[in-house]
Amino acid sequence: MRTGQTHLFIPGPTNVPEAVRQSMNVPMQDMRAPDFGDLTLGLFRDLKEVLRTETGEVMIFPGSGTAAWEAAITNTLNPGDRVLMSRTGQFSTLWVEMAERLGLEVEVIDLPWGAVVPVKEYARRLGNDKYDEIKAVFVTHNETATGVTSDVAAVRRVMDECFHDALLFVDGVSSIGSIEFRMDDWGVDLAVTGSQKGLMLPAGLGILGISQKALEASKTATMRRAYFEFSDMRALNADGYFPYTPPTQLFHGLRKSLDRILREEGLDTVIARHHRLAEGVRRGIAAWGLDLVAEHHTLFSDTVSAIRVPTDVDAREVLRIAYKEYNTSFGSGLARLAGKVFRIGHLGDMNEGMCLTALSIAEMSLLRAGVPLQLGSGVGAAQSYFAFDGQIAPAMRVAAE
Ligand SMILES: *Cc1c(COP(=O)(O)O)cnc(C)c1O
């Protein structure tokens, strides 16, 4: 038997705030009722605010983030279109695989996992593409497998510098609502997210931000699609309805989570909190003497840290001990990082105490799995950051003098 709370420190699904959970406990309702739009139209409006778009539109598909990936591709591209993508981790790899399966001609740039989206190489290839044969450029904003955040604005700049007309697709599944994301300023044409990460909900909603340019493209794009057809969705969404039964419970949860993000805490405060919590966790990891997968400190993600364990230790053992002995889930190393890496998700409904718990349980699990470290070292480093913003504590200063 297990007592107390089970701790969830994975980068999605994330912890659902109690108020959000309770907001979903409502009776079933008529999705064709005359006032249904009172719920849904507000969700579209507020999701645009989270995406920071005034000119774009938002669609919500019953499905996960992967569904929104597919909706974005099939509505705006043609079979055989050339697209530019990079593989730097498991999620960018899966998006490439989907693009290939759907019949796109993918120009892939392969890089070590832990690398950032290669802006200069994108610039070179787009610059050489004098006749705009590349129809879309793909960026995984936050590669959740490696804990690397890429520079979407820089990709937009290089596209503009060579007057390139391609659509810009951005996977923001583990960044939107947690890390700075600016759809209009960055000229993002298709912004993809899901409900179970920064939006602090169960899985079940694939959310898409769509620029006017992408909507135009959807009118002539010939790739096959049926369930995900933009025009069906748009026709009914205009009054707040859906072409099929929408998950109304999740909509009520989304209503509450958007209220929290935009009104109760404030999006800028949410983003600043994610940075502060991530920095505390990183101080702890550094104190253990362990490295992150990210190739450079400027790439560190504020939503997930992927931690390398020493080569003679199996990261799966760390995960096993944490789960079995301490009721705690950390993220596993995905695909080629299995056994080499474990991840701490620090996004969504998190606070300092939860991060300290994560570090404290990780320390015990790492030690028991054979990593030599000083118990309390990571927790202490994070505490001094959280307590004094990284400055030396007053009591310690007295002692030092
Ligand atoms: C979680 C995640 C996905 C997949 O989303 P699902 O909701 O599981 O389909 C895609 N991309 C990134 C970056 C993610 O973190």
The ligand as an SDF file (V2000), in Angstrom:
LIG
                    3D

 15 15  0  0  0  0  0  0  0  0999 V2000
    4.3620   15.7020  -25.8210 C   0  0  0  0  0  0  0  0  0  0  0  0
    4.9030   16.2190  -27.0890 C   0  0  0  0  0  0  0  0  0  0  0  0
    4.3670   15.8570  -28.3250 C   0  0  0  0  0  0  0  0  0  0  0  0
    3.3040   14.8110  -28.4730 C   0  0  0  0  0  0  0  0  0  0  0  0
    2.1140   15.2350  -27.9970 O   0  0  0  0  0  0  0  0  0  0  0  0
    0.9570   14.1590  -27.6980 P   0  0  0  0  0  0  0  0  0  0  0  0
   -0.0250   15.0400  -27.0100 O   0  0  0  0  0  0  0  0  0  0  0  0
    1.5370   13.1070  -26.8320 O   0  0  0  0  0  0  0  0  0  0  0  0
    0.4840   13.6670  -28.9970 O   0  0  0  0  0  0  0  0  0  0  0  0
    4.8790   16.4320  -29.4590 C   0  0  0  0  0  0  0  0  0  0  0  0
    5.8840   17.3000  -29.3910 N   0  0  0  0  0  0  0  0  0  0  0  0
    6.4490   17.6670  -28.2380 C   0  0  0  0  0  0  0  0  0  0  0  0
    7.5760   18.6420  -28.2400 C   0  0  0  0  0  0  0  0  0  0  0  0
    5.9750   17.1380  -27.0450 C   0  0  0  0  0  0  0  0  0  0  0  0
    6.5270   17.4820  -25.8790 O   0  0  0  0  0  0  0  0  0  0  0  0
  1  2  1  0
  2  3  1  0
  2 14  2  0
  3  4  1  0
  3 10  2  0
  4  5  1  0
  5  6  1  0
  6  7  2  0
  6  8  1  0
  6  9  1  0
 10 11  1  0
 11 12  2  0
 12 13  1  0
 12 14  1  0
 14 15  1  0
M  END
$$$$
